[in-house]
Amino acid sequence: MHVNEKHDQVSGLRNIINSKPIKVIAVTGGKGGVGKTNISINIAQTLTQLNQQVMLLDADFGLANIDVLLGLRAKKNISHVISGESTLEDILVNTSSGIKIIPASSGIRKMAELSNQEHYNLIRAFSDLTCDIDTLIIDTAAGISNDVLNFSQAANDVLLVVCNEPTSITDSYALIKILSKECGVTRFHVVANMVKNHEEGKSLFLKLHKAADRFLDVSLFFDGVIPYDDLLKKCILQQKTVVEYFPSSPASIAFKQICNKIIQWPIPKSMGHISFFIERVIHNELLMQEVVS
């Protein structure tokens, strides 16, 4: 297919997207084990309680765990969409609490290494979604894989989860550095997880901010802390969300404070349900044009 024809496909795809602006938030972390997925789930739940229509995309395509943490039994997942067996509407899981979840696959290696054509097929699948949403939360994989960078670059906002471990700070700095220098991402919201108190969380943020401010041209915003909470750990073991079952717990109160800030984040002026994917396609098309010319 000629490059111009591919570009026409992208332009045509823009016309069939729901034009309602939505917030697209990529929740990510420099390393595994910082509680990123649990934060994604509880933020989604809290925003739903605040009358937001929320969709949660499990973007750790090869090692999915959102369905496990919520005790869901998804018969199909995003691998069936990419293979052409199902539509996104077919695999969409509506939880009893109101969150719309797009489950990913687990233990399928090729899902962690999608080709450009497979990404394009996923775009076409998103274009057929008819459900109304206000916020799309993307729970990325950990680290600096291409999928993590692509999702973070394409989202409106990046929420970076850190914890009180030296490797969490160094790996978070590395992720910020790559996203800023290679992907043009310059704004990062930071949440400190599993800390004793606000002061400990703020100290972690300041360490990260000091290094980023010295060596990188980025802006970091401290959005709060999620304190260590035995009730939160209990809910994880019981495959429940703490904000739903223990709304007065320290962690639940912290999630609500963070989500009240998220609601105040600016709404994009021209975002559709899948434009975070489309931006990547357009970028790839432009690169192809440069190679051909």
TILONU-643289 format. One record per residue (C-alpha): residue number from 0; residue in three letters; x negated, y, z negated. Coordinates in steps of 0.2 Angstrom, whole numbers. Example, Ala and Ser with C-alpha at 12.3 -4.5 7.8 and 13.67 -1.06 7.14 Angstrom:
<mises>
+-----+---------+-------+-------+-------+
! num ! residuo !     x !     y !     z !
+-----+---------+-------+-------+-------+
!   0 !     ALA !   -62 !   -22 !   -39 !
!   1 !     SER !   -68 !    -5 !   -36 !
+-----+---------+-------+-------+-------+
</mises>
This chain:
<mises>
+-----+---------+-------+-------+-------+
! num ! residuo !     x !     y !     z !
+-----+---------+-------+-------+-------+
!   0 !     MET !     0 !     0 !     0 !
!   1 !     HIS !    -6 !    17 !     5 !
!   2 !     VAL !   -11 !    29 !   -10 !
!   3 !     ASN !     1 !    42 !    -4 !
!   4 !     GLU !    15 !    29 !    -4 !
!   5 !     LYS !    10 !    24 !   -22 !
!   6 !     HIS !    11 !    42 !   -27 !
!   7 !     ASP !    28 !    43 !   -19 !
!   8 !     GLN !    34 !    29 !   -30 !
!   9 !     VAL !    28 !    38 !   -46 !
!  10 !     SER !    37 !    54 !   -40 !
!  11 !     GLY !    52 !    44 !   -37 !
!  12 !     LEU !    51 !    36 !   -54 !
!  13 !     ARG !    51 !    53 !   -62 !
!  14 !     ASN !    68 !    56 !   -55 !
!  15 !     ILE !    77 !    41 !   -63 !
!  16 !     ILE !    70 !    44 !   -81 !
!  17 !     ASN !    82 !    51 !   -94 !
!  18 !     SER !    77 !    69 !   -95 !
!  19 !     LYS !    81 !    71 !  -114 !
!  20 !     PRO !    65 !    76 !  -123 !
!  21 !     ILE !    59 !    64 !  -136 !
!  22 !     LYS !    45 !    63 !  -148 !
!  23 !     VAL !    32 !    50 !  -144 !
!  24 !     ILE !    21 !    46 !  -159 !
!  25 !     ALA !     6 !    34 !  -158 !
!  26 !     VAL !     2 !    27 !  -175 !
!  27 !     THR !   -16 !    20 !  -175 !
!  28 !     GLY !   -31 !    17 !  -185 !
!  29 !     GLY !   -50 !    15 !  -182 !
!  30 !     LYS !   -50 !    -2 !  -190 !
!  31 !     GLY !   -38 !   -16 !  -195 !
!  32 !     GLY !   -31 !   -18 !  -212 !
!  33 !     VAL !   -27 !     0 !  -216 !
!  34 !     GLY !    -8 !    -3 !  -216 !
!  35 !     LYS !    -5 !     5 !  -200 !
!  36 !     THR !    10 !    -7 !  -195 !
!  37 !     ASN !    18 !    -6 !  -212 !
!  38 !     ILE !    17 !    13 !  -211 !
!  39 !     SER !    25 !    13 !  -193 !
!  40 !     ILE !    39 !     2 !  -199 !
!  41 !     ASN !    43 !    12 !  -215 !
!  42 !     ILE !    42 !    29 !  -205 !
!  43 !     ALA !    54 !    22 !  -192 !
!  44 !     GLN !    66 !    16 !  -206 !
!  45 !     THR !    65 !    33 !  -215 !
!  46 !     LEU !    68 !    43 !  -199 !
!  47 !     THR !    83 !    32 !  -196 !
!  48 !     GLN !    89 !    37 !  -213 !
!  49 !     LEU !    87 !    55 !  -208 !
!  50 !     ASN !    99 !    53 !  -194 !
!  51 !     GLN !    86 !    50 !  -180 !
!  52 !     GLN !    88 !    37 !  -166 !
!  53 !     VAL !    72 !    28 !  -167 !
!  54 !     MET !    64 !    15 !  -156 !
!  55 !     LEU !    48 !     6 !  -162 !
!  56 !     LEU !    37 !    -2 !  -149 !
!  57 !     ASP !    25 !   -15 !  -155 !
!  58 !     ALA !    10 !   -11 !  -144 !
!  59 !     ASP !    -2 !   -23 !  -151 !
!  60 !     PHE !     2 !   -34 !  -136 !
!  61 !     GLY !    -9 !   -49 !  -140 !
!  62 !     LEU !    -7 !   -49 !  -159 !
!  63 !     ALA !    10 !   -44 !  -163 !
!  64 !     ASN !    17 !   -43 !  -181 !
!  65 !     ILE !    31 !   -31 !  -182 !
!  66 !     ASP !    44 !   -45 !  -180 !
!  67 !     VAL !    35 !   -55 !  -194 !
!  68 !     LEU !    34 !   -40 !  -206 !
!  69 !     LEU !    53 !   -38 !  -204 !
!  70 !     GLY !    58 !   -56 !  -204 !
!  71 !     LEU !    65 !   -55 !  -186 !
!  72 !     ARG !    66 !   -70 !  -174 !
!  73 !     ALA !    64 !   -63 !  -157 !
!  74 !     LYS !    68 !   -76 !  -144 !
!  75 !     LYS !    59 !   -65 !  -130 !
!  76 !     ASN !    46 !   -52 !  -130 !
!  77 !     ILE !    37 !   -40 !  -119 !
!  78 !     SER !    27 !   -53 !  -111 !
!  79 !     HIS !    44 !   -59 !  -103 !
!  80 !     VAL !    47 !   -42 !   -96 !
!  81 !     ILE !    30 !   -41 !   -88 !
!  82 !     SER !    32 !   -58 !   -80 !
!  83 !     GLY !    48 !   -52 !   -73 !
!  84 !     GLU !    59 !   -65 !   -83 !
!  85 !     SER !    68 !   -52 !   -93 !
!  86 !     THR !    72 !   -34 !   -94 !
!  87 !     LEU !    69 !   -23 !  -109 !
!  88 !     GLU !    87 !   -23 !  -113 !
!  89 !     ASP !    86 !   -42 !  -114 !
!  90 !     ILE !    72 !   -42 !  -127 !
!  91 !     LEU !    77 !   -26 !  -137 !
!  92 !     VAL !    81 !   -31 !  -155 !
!  93 !     ASN !    93 !   -20 !  -165 !
!  94 !     THR !    90 !   -21 !  -184 !
!  95 !     SER !   104 !   -20 !  -196 !
!  96 !     SER !    96 !    -4 !  -203 !
!  97 !     GLY !    97 !     4 !  -185 !
!  98 !     ILE !    80 !     3 !  -178 !
!  99 !     LYS !    78 !    -2 !  -160 !
! 100 !     ILE !    63 !   -13 !  -159 !
! 101 !     ILE !    53 !   -19 !  -143 !
! 102 !     PRO !    44 !   -35 !  -149 !
! 103 !     ALA !    27 !   -40 !  -142 !
! 104 !     SER !    19 !   -57 !  -140 !
! 105 !     SER !     7 !   -65 !  -152 !
! 106 !     GLY !    -8 !   -77 !  -147 !
! 107 !     ILE !    -7 !   -73 !  -128 !
! 108 !     ARG !   -24 !   -67 !  -123 !
! 109 !     LYS !   -19 !   -60 !  -106 !
! 110 !     MET !    -7 !   -48 !  -115 !
! 111 !     ALA !   -22 !   -39 !  -122 !
! 112 !     GLU !   -29 !   -36 !  -105 !
! 113 !     LEU !   -15 !   -30 !   -94 !
! 114 !     SER !   -19 !   -25 !   -76 !
! 115 !     ASN !   -14 !    -8 !   -68 !
! 116 !     GLN !     0 !   -17 !   -59 !
! 117 !     GLU !     7 !   -25 !   -75 !
! 118 !     HIS !     7 !    -8 !   -83 !
! 119 !     TYR !    17 !    -2 !   -68 !
! 120 !     ASN !    29 !   -16 !   -70 !
! 121 !     LEU !    31 !   -11 !   -88 !
! 122 !     ILE !    35 !     7 !   -82 !
! 123 !     ARG !    48 !     1 !   -71 !
! 124 !     ALA !    56 !    -9 !   -85 !
! 125 !     PHE !    57 !     6 !   -96 !
! 126 !     SER !    65 !    17 !   -83 !
! 127 !     ASP !    80 !     5 !   -84 !
! 128 !     LEU !    83 !     8 !  -102 !
! 129 !     THR !    99 !    17 !  -106 !
! 130 !     CYS !    99 !    18 !  -125 !
! 131 !     ASP !    98 !    36 !  -133 !
! 132 !     ILE !    83 !    39 !  -144 !
! 133 !     ASP !    75 !    54 !  -153 !
! 134 !     THR !    59 !    47 !  -157 !
! 135 !     LEU !    48 !    33 !  -150 !
! 136 !     ILE !    35 !    26 !  -162 !
! 137 !     ILE !    21 !    16 !  -154 !
! 138 !     ASP !    12 !     5 !  -166 !
! 139 !     THR !    -5 !     2 !  -157 !
! 140 !     ALA !   -18 !   -11 !  -160 !
! 141 !     ALA !   -33 !    -6 !  -171 !
! 142 !     GLY !   -49 !    -1 !  -164 !
! 143 !     ILE !   -54 !     7 !  -147 !
! 144 !     SER !   -47 !    -4 !  -134 !
! 145 !     ASN !   -41 !     3 !  -118 !
! 146 !     ASP !   -22 !     0 !  -123 !
! 147 !     VAL !   -26 !    10 !  -139 !
! 148 !     LEU !   -34 !    24 !  -130 !
! 149 !     ASN !   -20 !    25 !  -117 !
! 150 !     PHE !    -6 !    25 !  -129 !
! 151 !     SER !   -14 !    38 !  -140 !
! 152 !     GLN !   -18 !    49 !  -125 !
! 153 !     ALA !    -1 !    48 !  -118 !
! 154 !     ALA !     9 !    51 !  -134 !
! 155 !     ASN !    14 !    68 !  -140 !
! 156 !     ASP !     6 !    66 !  -157 !
! 157 !     VAL !    -7 !    54 !  -164 !
! 158 !     LEU !    -5 !    49 !  -182 !
! 159 !     LEU !   -21 !    41 !  -189 !
! 160 !     VAL !   -20 !    30 !  -204 !
! 161 !     VAL !   -35 !    29 !  -216 !
! 162 !     CYS !   -39 !    21 !  -232 !
! 163 !     ASN !   -52 !    22 !  -246 !
! 164 !     GLU !   -65 !    11 !  -237 !
! 165 !     PRO !   -82 !    18 !  -229 !
! 166 !     THR !   -78 !     8 !  -213 !
! 167 !     SER !   -61 !    16 !  -212 !
! 168 !     ILE !   -68 !    34 !  -212 !
! 169 !     THR !   -83 !    30 !  -200 !
! 170 !     ASP !   -71 !    20 !  -188 !
! 171 !     SER !   -58 !    33 !  -188 !
! 172 !     TYR !   -71 !    46 !  -184 !
! 173 !     ALA !   -77 !    35 !  -169 !
! 174 !     LEU !   -59 !    34 !  -163 !
! 175 !     ILE !   -57 !    53 !  -164 !
! 176 !     LYS !   -73 !    56 !  -155 !
! 177 !     ILE !   -68 !    44 !  -141 !
! 178 !     LEU !   -51 !    51 !  -139 !
! 179 !     SER !   -57 !    69 !  -139 !
! 180 !     LYS !   -72 !    67 !  -128 !
! 181 !     GLU !   -65 !    54 !  -115 !
! 182 !     CYS !   -46 !    56 !  -116 !
! 183 !     GLY !   -43 !    75 !  -120 !
! 184 !     VAL !   -34 !    72 !  -137 !
! 185 !     THR !   -38 !    86 !  -148 !
! 186 !     ARG !   -24 !    85 !  -162 !
! 187 !     PHE !   -23 !    72 !  -175 !
! 188 !     HIS !   -11 !    70 !  -190 !
! 189 !     VAL !   -19 !    60 !  -204 !
! 190 !     VAL !   -11 !    50 !  -218 !
! 191 !     ALA !   -21 !    42 !  -232 !
! 192 !     ASN !   -14 !    25 !  -236 !
! 193 !     MET !   -16 !    14 !  -252 !
! 194 !     VAL !   -24 !    28 !  -263 !
! 195 !     LYS !   -22 !    31 !  -281 !
! 196 !     ASN !   -15 !    49 !  -280 !
! 197 !     HIS !   -14 !    64 !  -269 !
! 198 !     GLU !   -31 !    70 !  -274 !
! 199 !     GLU !   -40 !    54 !  -268 !
! 200 !     GLY !   -31 !    55 !  -252 !
! 201 !     LYS !   -35 !    73 !  -249 !
! 202 !     SER !   -53 !    69 !  -253 !
! 203 !     LEU !   -53 !    56 !  -239 !
! 204 !     PHE !   -46 !    68 !  -227 !
! 205 !     LEU !   -59 !    81 !  -231 !
! 206 !     LYS !   -73 !    69 !  -228 !
! 207 !     LEU !   -66 !    65 !  -211 !
! 208 !     HIS !   -62 !    83 !  -207 !
! 209 !     LYS !   -79 !    89 !  -212 !
! 210 !     ALA !   -88 !    77 !  -200 !
! 211 !     ALA !   -75 !    81 !  -186 !
! 212 !     ASP !   -76 !   100 !  -188 !
! 213 !     ARG !   -95 !    99 !  -187 !
! 214 !     PHE !   -97 !    89 !  -172 !
! 215 !     LEU !   -81 !    88 !  -162 !
! 216 !     ASP !   -69 !   101 !  -155 !
! 217 !     VAL !   -53 !    94 !  -163 !
! 218 !     SER !   -39 !    99 !  -175 !
! 219 !     LEU !   -35 !    88 !  -190 !
! 220 !     PHE !   -19 !    90 !  -200 !
! 221 !     PHE !   -17 !    82 !  -217 !
! 222 !     ASP !     1 !    75 !  -218 !
! 223 !     GLY !     1 !    66 !  -235 !
! 224 !     VAL !    -3 !    50 !  -244 !
! 225 !     ILE !     5 !    33 !  -247 !
! 226 !     PRO !     1 !    28 !  -264 !
! 227 !     TYR !    -3 !    11 !  -269 !
! 228 !     ASP !    13 !     4 !  -275 !
! 229 !     ASP !    17 !   -14 !  -281 !
! 230 !     LEU !    35 !   -12 !  -274 !
! 231 !     LEU !    28 !    -9 !  -257 !
! 232 !     LYS !    17 !   -25 !  -258 !
! 233 !     LYS !    32 !   -35 !  -265 !
! 234 !     CYS !    43 !   -29 !  -250 !
! 235 !     ILE !    29 !   -34 !  -237 !
! 236 !     LEU !    29 !   -52 !  -245 !
! 237 !     GLN !    48 !   -52 !  -244 !
! 238 !     GLN !    48 !   -45 !  -226 !
! 239 !     LYS !    58 !   -30 !  -231 !
! 240 !     THR !    55 !   -11 !  -230 !
! 241 !     VAL !    52 !    -2 !  -246 !
! 242 !     VAL !    61 !    13 !  -241 !
! 243 !     GLU !    77 !     3 !  -239 !
! 244 !     TYR !    76 !    -8 !  -254 !
! 245 !     PHE !    67 !     3 !  -266 !
! 246 !     PRO !    71 !    21 !  -261 !
! 247 !     SER !    65 !    29 !  -277 !
! 248 !     SER !    48 !    20 !  -277 !
! 249 !     PRO !    32 !    31 !  -276 !
! 250 !     ALA !    29 !    24 !  -258 !
! 251 !     SER !    47 !    28 !  -252 !
! 252 !     ILE !    46 !    46 !  -259 !
! 253 !     ALA !    30 !    48 !  -250 !
! 254 !     PHE !    37 !    41 !  -234 !
! 255 !     LYS !    51 !    53 !  -235 !
! 256 !     GLN !    40 !    68 !  -238 !
! 257 !     ILE !    29 !    63 !  -222 !
! 258 !     CYS !    45 !    61 !  -212 !
! 259 !     ASN !    52 !    78 !  -217 !
! 260 !     LYS !    35 !    85 !  -209 !
! 261 !     ILE !    37 !    74 !  -193 !
! 262 !     ILE !    55 !    81 !  -190 !
! 263 !     GLN !    47 !    98 !  -190 !
! 264 !     TRP !    34 !    94 !  -177 !
! 265 !     PRO !    38 !   102 !  -160 !
! 266 !     ILE !    49 !    93 !  -148 !
! 267 !     PRO !    41 !    91 !  -131 !
! 268 !     LYS !    49 !   102 !  -117 !
! 269 !     SER !    49 !    89 !  -104 !
! 270 !     MET !    48 !    71 !  -110 !
! 271 !     GLY !    58 !    56 !  -104 !
! 272 !     HIS !    60 !    39 !  -111 !
! 273 !     ILE !    44 !    33 !  -102 !
! 274 !     SER !    34 !    48 !   -97 !
! 275 !     PHE !    20 !    42 !  -109 !
! 276 !     PHE !    17 !    28 !   -97 !
! 277 !     ILE !    20 !    38 !   -81 !
! 278 !     GLU !     6 !    50 !   -86 !
! 279 !     ARG !    -6 !    35 !   -86 !
! 280 !     VAL !     0 !    30 !   -69 !
! 281 !     ILE !    -2 !    47 !   -62 !
! 282 !     HIS !   -19 !    48 !   -69 !
! 283 !     ASN !   -24 !    32 !   -61 !
! 284 !     GLU !   -16 !    37 !   -44 !
! 285 !     LEU !   -27 !    53 !   -44 !
! 286 !     LEU !   -42 !    43 !   -48 !
! 287 !     MET !   -38 !    31 !   -33 !
! 288 !     GLN !   -36 !    46 !   -22 !
! 289 !     GLU !   -53 !    53 !   -26 !
! 290 !     VAL !   -61 !    36 !   -23 !
! 291 !     VAL !   -52 !    34 !    -6 !
! 292 !     SER !   -56 !    52 !     0 !
+-----+---------+-------+-------+-------+
</mises>
